[in-house]
Amino acid sequence: MVPTNSNDATPPDRHDDVTADTSSLLASIVNSSDDAIIASNLEGKIISWNRAASRIFGYPLADVLDQPFALLFPEGQLPDLATLVKLLQQGTPIGQFETIRRCLGGNELPTLLTISPVCDHQDILRGLSMIVRDFSEGYRIATRLTQSERHFRQVVDAAPNAMVMIDGRGCIEMVNTQTEIIFGYNRTELLGKTMELLIPERFRKHHPGLRQDYFAVPTTRAMGSGRDLYGLRKDGSEFPVEIGLNPIETTDGIKVLSAIVDISERKRQEERFRLVVEAAPNAMVMIDSRGYMEMVNAQTEQLFGYAREELLGKPMEILIPERFRPQHPGLRSSYFATPSTRAMGGGRDLFGLRKDGSEFQVEIGLNPIHTAEGIKVLSAIVDISERKRFTDELSRRNQELNNFAYVASHDLKSPLRGVDQLATWLSEDLVGKIDADTDEHLRLMRIRIKRMERLLDDLLLYFRAGQLGGTIEHVDFAALVRDVFELCCAERPFNLELDGNFPICPTHKVPLELVFRNLISNALKHHDQASGKIHIRASHTEHFFEFAVADDGPGIAEEHRERVFTMFQTLRPRDEVEGSGMGLAIIKKTIESLGGSIRLDGNHPRGAVFHFSWPRQVSRQLS
């Protein structure tokens, strides 16, 4: 026989034999291990179990196959399955740590546990591998945990924040799962290391001294009050943190348990909030419960004349005139007792004080802001000096206009009455002595004098349209409409139809009667037939009573529907119709002064319909 060359290819079945031999060897190694070796799928179900696992836990393989591995450990001894899977998927190894196992019969014994990922040839996580080591008798004696210590460790590991316990030298003695997640280290990489491993390098040189000061007078408190604190991840990235310090007395002396919170998201939200405040068009000032300013924007600097560093940390009272300062702390305390979004100083004039000592009128809106440090108040401050000047000037001019309207209506009526009287005397004295044309001219003169008097009355009424309320009375709306109709339609065969739910409630009776009288008399006056119908419908909304006053007259063309609400507007020659052309302007101003509205639509098949809203709640007394 010819010898086989060592470089010849391996026969096809040789690889299968080697694979089978390797698998058999691995299985033998796993079964011969003194440690329990358990494998589970990603659902946490046990799929593999060696002989040592049966010895350590007391269960045969058949009893645990396809059962959740969490049943082997008391509640709180392991992170939840989702956390374990997340850590392993991130490539974060879970090194050996102390825990408690639950054996057949319910015994709970101390254990060392290591959890590792099981991945396929593409490094995709397919399951979990656990190595459980029973403590030797000597090791158990040296490291036995008391029941209270076990409970303490359970609480620490279940905490939602990162927890790190150090000794007086700053060496890490305990961490929990959240510490591993936040900092990216396996706990075996942290235990025994100094705390400075988790602190950015620029802060490390000061930390030992600060730690010694704390151990000299240990108290439960926040670390670094007033300073920004940062943590350092394994990958070198930094993140903002809050740290709470808690001294723990042990047989080995004082330890310090630090609760570490990643506040990156809160910082991002605070920055967005700061940018919004900075971009606000008004001055914005945020204060704490003591009244000290914690935030101001550029508009505050511009309005009060201070640079923001001159304001931050100062009491709000420096922006308030001195005569108002004594009562301000009490008002602030009352607000913090029942904080709500509202205007400040309702019914009072408020003033701000600039750096140069000048005062100006302001409006202030208060908004409570809930923060981790308690409630703050964000004040929006608006300079209303210009508005007040404009309002005062407008009020003065309105008063002058009202005075003018009053004087004009009274002073002009006297000569008009004299002219009317002269025209009447002429007609009476010259009966039979003047021709028909002259008599007609005298008649037209008297008509136009009457119209002028009516115009003056309506002019005065228009300027007082927003002040027609008088007293508030309990009104039956339907009865009021019927009374007005009978007064306006005493001599004409018209019908009135009421439809809907007419209210009976307190309201301003005088302006309401004015509105219905104008709308009904207009419908009658402009009707082109001897008889007709007026239909009034009532309905309700949340804040208003809604009315529709419709007639069956000639109607109003669409292009004129806005024009009719303008002063001195008539759609027919003035000698053909009575009136000043101000009736609809008066009722529009009256309705709008109460917060309502009015519009005109066409009716079908003919006529017009006026829709107007009337407030349900009587919010103010008109004077």
GUDODREN-613788 format. One record per residue (C-alpha): z, y, x. Coordinates in steps of 0.001 Angstrom, whole numbers, padded with zeros to 6 digits, always signed. Example, Ala and Ser with C-alpha at 12.3 -4.5 7.8 and 13.67 -1.06 7.14 Angstrom:
! GUDODREN-613788
+007800-004500+012300;+007140-001060+013670;
This chain:
! GUDODREN-613788
+000000+000000+000000;-000770+003522+001144;+002344+005795+001404;+002452+008765-001036;+001966+012151+000644;+004979+014406+000253;+002641+017203-000823;+001179+015224-003710;+001840+016474-007211;+004854+015123-009078;+003901+012586-011739;+003958+014056-015301;+007041+012128-016464;+009148+013055-013428;+009955+016594-014801;+011182+015194-018094;+013440+012806-016228;+014875+015644-014132;+015474+017794-017249;+017216+014958-019008;+019327+014228-015941;+020283+017932-015640;+021250+018181-019324;+023315+015031-019020;+025011+016375-015910;+025806+019702-017610;+027224+017889-020629;+029412+015792-018321;+030654+018911-016533;+031494+020630-019835;+033319+017565-021142;+035249+017046-017912;+036519+020668-017862;+040251+021239-018272;+039442+024382-020264;+038267+024346-023856;+034586+025308-023966;+033355+026321-027422;+029932+027614-028444;+029083+029386-031707;+025985+030877-033282;+025677+034589-034161;+027280+033896-037559;+030448+032783-035744;+030043+029086-036733;+031083+026490-034102;+028082+024468-032822;+029586+022889-029683;+033100+021680-028700;+034250+019743-025611;+037045+017204-025170;+039446+019804-023730;+038989+021872-026911;+040173+018919-028980;+043186+018518-026642;+044116+022210-026585;+043606+022911-030289;+044360+019422-031667;+041232+019188-033821;+038508+016528-033481;+034940+017864-033254;+034042+016696-036782;+036767+018909-038300;+035581+022138-036679;+031790+021782-036520;+030117+024567-038575;+033527+026212-039159;+034174+029887-038166;+035758+030070-034714;+037964+032894-036048;+040083+030179-037739;+041327+029173-034265;+043048+032525-033701;+045650+034399-035775;+044427+037560-037515;+044288+040531-035149;+044041+038433-031977;+040275+038893-031659;+037925+041833-032262;+035811+041267-035360;+032585+039288-034949;+030321+042353-035374;+032128+044146-032511;+031872+041113-030235;+028142+040743-030931;+027563+044463-030357;+029351+044374-026987;+027395+041342-025810;+024066+042775-027007;+024814+045933-025005;+025337+043777-021925;+029072+044498-021835;+030836+041361-020592;+034169+040489-022180;+036339+039295-019336;+039416+037097-019467;+042243+038458-021593;+045484+037235-023053;+045633+036254-026700;+047160+033703-029072;+045506+030519-030343;+046369+028641-033533;+046538+024870-033165;+046475+022003-035671;+049735+022160-037596;+049943+025977-037315;+051541+026299-033876;+050629+029576-032153;+050512+029445-028362;+049638+031891-025565;+046113+031546-024240;+043665+033050-021759;+040261+033644-023371;+036860+034537-021874;+033857+035327-024107;+030297+035239-022721;+026790+035606-024213;+024474+032646-024780;+020867+033878-024336;+017465+032210-024469;+014795+032332-021748;+013801+035842-022983;+017394+037118-022631;+017762+037399-026416;+021339+036773-027573;+021529+033521-029542;+025250+032800-029629;+028684+033125-028028;+030474+030952-025482;+034275+030895-025301;+036402+029426-022532;+040005+028896-023653;+042605+028171-020963;+046063+026879-021766;+048783+028519-019705;+050451+026197-017196;+054138+025754-017836;+055057+027825-014796;+052596+030574-015689;+053816+030617-019291;+057362+031080-018090;+056329+033936-015788;+054147+035693-018364;+055609+034617-021697;+055273+037364-024296;+058059+038103-026708;+057169+038231-030382;+057467+042043-030391;+055258+042331-027299;+052608+040180-028983;+052748+042337-032076;+052487+045461-029918;+049394+044127-028170;+047871+043163-031519;+048406+046661-032855;+046954+048255-029718;+043861+046049-029739;+043254+046664-033456;+043554+050450-033065;+040408+052411-034096;+040663+054612-030970;+040557+053730-027289;+044085+052860-026061;+045022+052765-022369;+048515+052034-020995;+049377+053090-017423;+052417+052842-015187;+054039+055581-013099;+051414+055154-010356;+048597+055718-012850;+047448+052080-012735;+045958+050679-015927;+048025+047818-017376;+046442+047441-020828;+043256+048471-022624;+041829+047562-026023;+038348+046699-027275;+037579+050298-028252;+038214+051338-024641;+035568+048861-023526;+033132+050175-026152;+033696+053877-025438;+033758+053719-021627;+031324+050824-021125;+033636+048788-018876;+034831+045211-019262;+038624+045220-019397;+038800+043109-016223;+037072+046025-014462;+039830+048386-015617;+043095+046421-015373;+044893+047300-012148;+042629+050306-011455;+043881+053893-011483;+043336+056048-014538;+041215+058421-012455;+038351+055929-012764;+037834+057259-016327;+038036+060966-015375;+035125+063114-014075;+035443+063658-010315;+035943+067442-010552;+039244+066904-012422;+040647+064031-010337;+042459+065979-007616;+044710+067713-010184;+045446+064609-012241;+048139+062909-010082;+050244+066065-010105;+049871+066449-013882;+050820+062778-014304;+053959+063190-012203;+054965+066243-014257;+054551+064227-017444;+056573+061224-016176;+059329+063645-015148;+059697+064823-018775;+057875+062251-020971;+057318+063264-024609;+054882+062395-027355;+052295+065165-027255;+048626+066042-026879;+047252+066155-023362;+045684+069298-021940;+046491+071583-024872;+044126+074540-024822;+041758+072912-022311;+038527+070975-022767;+039009+067343-021694;+036263+064917-020678;+035953+061194-020143;+033636+059447-017680;+031679+056347-018709;+030694+053534-016377;+027093+054803-016428;+028254+058187-015095;+027830+060134-018341;+030577+062478-019520;+031801+063061-023072;+034445+065352-024645;+037726+063697-025639;+041084+064343-027236;+044024+062485-025732;+047446+061809-027218;+050246+060751-024852;+053068+058431-025931;+055875+057296-023540;+056786+053582-023879;+060098+052271-022525;+059792+048767-021008;+061933+046557-018758;+059690+047703-015909;+060325+051383-016611;+058440+054064-018478;+054768+053448-019260;+052405+055869-020960;+050115+054792-023787;+047149+057159-024152;+045121+057332-027385;+041623+058576-026501;+039202+059895-029129;+035521+060589-028445;+034921+063994-030106;+031234+064337-029153;+030082+064441-032784;+032787+066931-033728;+031762+069153-030811;+028134+069018-031957;+029187+070018-035479;+031350+072837-034103;+028428+074119-032069;+026143+074057-035120;+028832+075896-037098;+029178+078470-034292;+025411+079052-034256;+025364+079546-038042;+028228+082045-037842;+026546+083855-034946;+023288+084157-036913;+024991+085494-040066;+023815+088972-041161;+027406+090085-041832;+030457+090359-039607;+032245+086970-039503;+035820+086518-038256;+037750+083210-038202;+041549+083322-037950;+044344+080739-037811;+047421+080687-040031;+049194+083177-037728;+046373+085662-038198;+044964+085368-034673;+041213+085607-034250;+039539+082434-032947;+035881+083293-033530;+033812+086436-034071;+030050+087004-034120;+027746+089703-032759;+027799+091581-036082;+031578+091911-035765;+031198+093473-032321;+028571+095877-033640;+030501+096813-036792;+033930+097363-035222;+032834+098542-031770;+034771+095883-029802;+033485+093317-027300;+034426+089833-028522;+036743+089195-025542;+038768+092170-026794;+039200+090427-030170;+039643+086701-029450;+043316+085767-029440;+044325+089102-030972;+045885+089530-034446;+043552+090409-037294;+045654+093514-037979;+043948+095489-035173;+040907+095731-037498;+043002+097099-040398;+044141+100718-040849;+047781+101118-039906;+048935+102075-043422;+047869+098621-044729;+049313+096504-041904;+052910+095981-043132;+051857+094075-046281;+049036+092102-044639;+051091+089174-043169;+052585+088483-046596;+049159+088504-048241;+047844+086168-045549;+050732+083738-046054;+050085+083711-049800;+046431+082925-049214;+047171+080053-046811;+049602+078616-049374;+046763+078261-051931;+043483+078679-050028;+040252+079051-052012;+036828+080631-051655;+037149+084099-053159;+036848+087819-052588;+039751+089559-050905;+041679+092368-052581;+040159+092133-056058;+040471+095508-057776;+041519+097328-054601;+039601+099463-052120;+039568+097776-048705;+039065+099528-045377;+038219+098459-041851;+039274+100231-038643;+036832+100657-035753;+037823+100771-032092;+037215+104540-032094;+039799+104957-034892;+037322+105689-037694;+037733+103951-041046;+035068+102569-043374;+035075+100792-046727;+034463+097046-046728;+034068+094019-048968;+035600+090789-047650;+034882+087211-048728;+037424+084534-047752;+036469+080903-047078;+039005+078209-046053;+037733+075921-043262;+039415+072524-042787;+039644+071571-039096;+041498+068980-037027;+043974+071720-036130;+044639+072676-039742;+043185+075235-042113;+041411+078281-040712;+040000+081176-042718;+036484+082490-042184;+036115+086060-043409;+032729+087618-044169;+033032+091401-043816;+030448+093807-045254;+030367+097544-044587;+029855+099124-048018;+030146+102765-046926;+026511+103504-047691;+026660+101614-050981;+029768+103526-052028;+028096+106822-051184;+025056+105800-053186;+027198+104575-056101;+029249+107753-056151;+026105+109883-056009;+024471+107819-058758;+027587+108115-060903;+027635+111871-060391;+023969+112220-061297;+024350+109980-064343;+027205+112142-065498;+025094+115246-064995;+022256+113618-066926;+024588+112645-069741;+025928+116171-069853;+022394+117523-069926;+021391+115155-072730;+024459+116134-074728;+023895+119877-074232;+020172+119580-074899;+020626+117619-078114;+023152+120104-079458;+021747+123393-078138;+018174+122568-079099;+019128+121514-082621;+020364+124993-083589;+017011+126831-083142;+015208+123831-084677;+017355+124099-087759;+016603+127837-087883;+012828+127206-087718;+013144+124482-090375;+015056+126846-092623;+012439+129579-092181;+009652+127132-093030;+011526+126047-096137;+012050+129686-097243;+008372+130459-096717;+007364+127484-098859;+009776+128507-101595;+008975+132263-101513;+005217+131813-101398;+004852+129212-104095;+001496+129852-105781;+000608+132585-103276;-000717+130393-100426;-003584+127975-100330;-003251+124212-099985;-004012+124183-096229;-001194+126626-095457;+001212+124638-097598;+000231+121432-095746;+000790+123146-092410;+004284+124180-093455;+005002+120613-094586;+003819+119177-091249;+005969+121766-089469;+009083+120596-091281;+008211+116904-090588;+007784+117592-086913;+011035+119540-086778;+012806+116533-088338;+011130+114245-085787;+012282+116548-082976;+015842+116398-084275;+015578+112611-084478;+014196+112531-080930;+017144+114549-079642;+019590+112245-081432;+017855+109167-079990;+017769+110725-076538;+021526+111134-076617;+021909+107635-078045;+019765+106184-075209;+021927+107694-072496;+024969+106287-074232;+023382+102883-074914;+025491+101178-072256;+028663+102691-073720;+028338+101776-077379;+030866+098980-077518;+033902+100594-079019;+036528+098104-080102;+035950+094358-080205;+036012+093024-083765;+035906+089595-085394;+032351+089498-086769;+030571+087207-089195;+027058+087537-087741;+025276+086318-090886;+027165+088727-093137;+026434+091614-090754;+022684+090811-090831;+022639+090686-094647;+024452+094058-094881;+022005+095684-092462;+019012+094253-094342;+020238+095506-097713;+020811+098977-096246;+017309+099125-094699;+015461+097490-097571;+016982+099098-100634;+013655+100071-102246;+011119+097474-101029;+010593+093893-102308;+011141+092057-098998;+012898+088711-098523;+015410+087804-095790;+015682+084211-094529;+018485+083090-092201;+018115+079875-090252;+020459+078072-087832;+024151+078329-087016;+025245+081969-087104;+028530+082472-085246;+031765+083976-086477;+033636+085301-083453;+034930+088418-081658;+032207+090680-080267;+031088+094295-079898;+030171+095044-083498;+028685+098554-083099;+025940+097683-080566;+025176+094406-082388;+024654+096297-085644;+022464+098842-083807;+020211+096049-082481;+019714+094318-085839;+019215+097649-087674;+016450+098732-085278;+014660+095372-085349;+014819+095036-089164;+013896+098672-089880;+010951+098448-087420;+009675+095322-089179;+009822+097097-092539;+008462+100426-091297;+005406+098948-089577;+004580+096326-092218;+001065+096755-093639;+001796+095283-097092;+004014+096237-099999;+006110+093070-099697;+006878+090573-096992;+009450+088362-095299;+011855+088700-092375;+013061+085444-090857;+016061+085419-088445;+016967+082248-086542;+020218+081687-084583;+020942+079123-081834;+023380+078641-078964;+023237+078046-075195;+026150+077603-072819;+026689+081318-072272;+024685+083093-074982;+023917+083270-078675;+020128+083316-079064;+018434+085163-081960;+014798+085380-083065;+013834+088152-085531;+010358+087444-086970;+008251+089290-089542;+004887+088600-091225;+003399+092068-090664;+000351+093051-088595;+001998+092073-085274;+001631+093679-081858;-001223+092937-079465;-000206+091054-076326;-001201+093907-073986;+001307+096208-075725;+004326+093852-075755;+005988+095303-072657;+004990+098866-073459;+006946+098928-076728;+010261+098841-074799;+009389+102072-072932;+010805+105449-073994;+008710+107630-076344;+006172+104852-077044;+004537+104445-080480;+001435+102398-081238;+000330+104609-084167;-000155+108416-084398;+003201+110160-084703;+002252+111826-087975;+001585+108395-089535;+004962+106906-088789;+008513+108184-088598;+010525+107781-085418;+010859+109007-081863;+009446+105950-080103;+012826+105252-078498;+014359+102619-080800;+013322+099561-078792;+014178+101280-075490;+017675+101933-076855;+018324+098370-077984;+016869+096933-074738;+019267+099035-072694;+022152+098109-075007;+021486+094353-074773;+020986+094399-071003;+024168+096422-070467;+026034+093433-071968;+024202+090927-069760;+021642+089759-072334;+017869+090080-072497;+015107+090750-075031;+011405+089926-075207;+008565+090118-077710;+006165+087327-078749;+003525+086976-081386;+004367+085303-084679;+002124+082795-086441;-000054+083134-088387;+000693+086898-088232;+003486+089268-087337;+005816+089664-084346;+009014+087906-083203;+011718+089503-081063;+013920+087091-079071;+017220+088400-077728;+020332+086854-076207;+023880+088035-076901;+026863+087024-074709;+029195+084420-076205;+032146+085536-074114;+033312+089140-074385;+033814+089808-070683;+034552+093514-070751;+035309+096426-073023;+032565+099007-073197;+033890+102552-073239;
